[in-house]
Amino acid sequence: MKFSPKIEPQYLDLKGLARYSSLSVGTLRVILARPGGPPHYRPGGKVLIKRSDWDHWLEQFKTAPVDLGALVEEVLSEIGGRKAK
């Protein structure tokens, strides 16, 4: 038996993007309807999203980890500074 590698599609329909993104199809429809949503295509009415376009669009929502210890120290020092005045 010959092994054939699984081919990952470059364009995803809403169900495929839902699996890829871990978001529901309904949530994706809302995202695509908003201004500033990811670029997508509608050949014959079917919604297709290029995987790389989705990944690029999603990058704008990347958050940096928060150092909670430093944040608490900063808040406490500000609170302490205000009480001292």
N, C-alpha and C positions, 0 to 999 in steps of 0.2 A: 504494500500500500504506500502510495506516495504522499508525503507530508506537504500540505499547502498552507502557508501562513495565513492567518486571519488578516484580511484587508480592512483597515479602519477607514471609514468614509471621510472625505474631506468636507462634505456638506451634510448637515444633520437636519432631519425633520424635527417637529416639536417633540415627538416621543423619544427620539434619539437624543435630542438635547436635554430632555428631562432626565434621562438616565445618566448622561454625561455630567450634568451640572448639579444633580440631586435636588432640583427644583421641580415643582409640579407643572404640568402643561398649562394650567390656569394661570399660575404665577408668571410663566414665560409669556403668555398672551398679553398680560397686563404690562410687563416690561417692554415688549415690542411695540405696544400702542403708545407708549410715552415718548415725548420729544427727547432726543438724546439717547434713545435706546440703541442697542447694537444694530449694525447694518444687517439687513436680511433681504431675501429674494422671494418673489411670489410667482414662479412660473406656473401658469395654469391655475392659480389660486392656492397652490400648496406652498406653505412657508418653509423655506430652507435657510439655514444659517451656516456660514462657513466657520468651521471649528476655530481657525486662527483669528477670525474677526471677533468671535465670542470671547476668546481668551484675552485678546487685546482690550476689548471693551471692559471686561471684568477687572482688569488691572487697576482701574481708577478707584475701586472699592477696597483695595488692599490696605490693611491697617497695620501699624507697627505695634509690637508688644508693649504693654504698659508696665513700668516698674512700679508696682503698687507701694512698695516700701518707700521709695523716693517721693512718690506723690503724697503719701500720708505725712512724711516729714515736712514737705513743703507746706501743706495745708496747716499742720500744727504750728509751724514757725510763723506763718502769716497770722493765724489766730492769736498766738502768743504775742506777736509784735503789736497787734491792734489793741490788746488788753493793756499792754504796757504803756500806751500813750495816754 
